[in-house]
Amino acid sequence: MELTYVPLYAVLVSLAAVPFILLSSKKPNLREFWTILAGVIKFLLVLTLLPSALQGNTIELELFEIAPNLPLLLKADTFGVFFALIASGLWIFTSFYSIGYMRGHHEKKQTRYYASFAICLSSTIGIAFSGNLLTFIIFYEMLTLATYPLVIHSESKKGIAAGRKYLTYTLTAGLLLIAAAGITYSLTGTLEFKPGGVFGDTDLSNTMAITIFLLFLAGVGVKAGIMPLHSWLPSAMAAPTPVSALLHAVAVVKSGVFGVIRVVGFIFGPEIMAEFGLNEILMVLAGITIIAASLLAFAQDNLKRRLAYSTVGHLSYIVLGAALLTETGLIGSMMHIAFHATMKITLFFCAGAIMVNLHKKNISNMNGIAKVMPWTMAAFTIGSMGLAGIPPVNGFVSKWYLASGALEGGMIIPVIILVISGLLNVGYFFPIIHRAYFKKGGPELEGHSEASPFMVVPLMSTAVLSILFGLNPDLFFNFFDMASTVAASIFNPI
């Protein structure tokens, strides 16, 4: 197996930028230059791993042993590269957007913000390239701690309360994940991620299998927003909008659903999941989350909170795809990790642009805003169409594969859930669009124009990407080919 330091460099480059960001606190242009430079270098490093990932190869680097037979292990397999490409690529857009947002909103503590942001990115890539559960847990907890300063950035009572709630949920989840890993190691003698699972030769009782699975599910389910473990997510909307984009599109919640697929496909495997009915537990929780979160979204007048509940629902699309235990379903699940990211980051970028430019947070106050912010609302419309599953936006593609995966497994209820969810998405997104385009705005809109190019260019770019990936999912990064390779390795392990 080929050894290389590229995964390590990809993890470390943002950490290396942190001292430069801190030292440049009085020179904003230089500080933001380091942020963007680190993001671009990281993305290019991950991109060099793409040819190997497309061939199904794994690049492995054992750094050192923490305990006997428990190394800190980096492994750039196809699934890890898939996730790292999404996170590092969208981070570049978020970095540019952050400049427009943080300056336009005159945010304080901007240096702390950019430093924490960089640590979050390193943590996320570390999660992507974790070769075993021990390494995964280390980076998973590192991401939790690095995100906390971003959640409480405003240092308001609301922000501090949101941060406290975030830590309570995520640190508790981390402890449960450690417990699950400990039991797994005692039964199997390994913590390494293995396509098809590690429990194949283990004599598991029904009670033990369910107990371990529930521990794992609680450990990764908090960041994945599975109900009833989701309530920290809407509360975290107290953070600046680029942080909301980070939480909901790129890093934190996507690390959660990435963890769900690692657990389902690389710890338990399809056979053990089916044998003990673990996928049915996951499917029920995902189905309830999808419908309940969509219904709760209707009740939110605050735009970011409506987007937050939408995220909770769409994360469970990914969980549902993993629970189907079909290759096509898993392909749809992975595709939705990528495609939900481009759509949801677009919507959060739009929400932030509206707030900074027009100082409007509530949907009821957004009459006629498309007339003064046409590019922003065009991007918002594209993202909304995609999340509702309307072609040619990429959300249609991933939902198609999810529904096909359900039918492949002879299951009709997941298809019905996806259809109902799509209609509910139309119900809570399209009134916003109608209000913006077809209702008359108030006199406060006079004299306003589009938001800063630092915000408009990233939000339009991610909206265009959502359409391009809808027309050709393999454009640029061969997302479909990588998802197919991962699914094949899980369902047909060597």
Salt bridges, closest charged atoms under 4 A:
GLU32 OE2 - ARG31 NH2 2.90
GLU32 OE1 - ARG103 NH2 2.50
ASP77 OD2 - ARG262 NH1 2.88
GLU107 OE2 - HIS105 ND1 2.80
GLU107 OE1 - HIS153 NE2 3.53
GLU155 OE2 - LYS109 NZ 3.00
GLU155 OE2 - ARG112 NH1 2.87
GLU192 OE2 - LYS75 NZ 2.55
GLU444 OE2 - LYS360 NZ 2.88
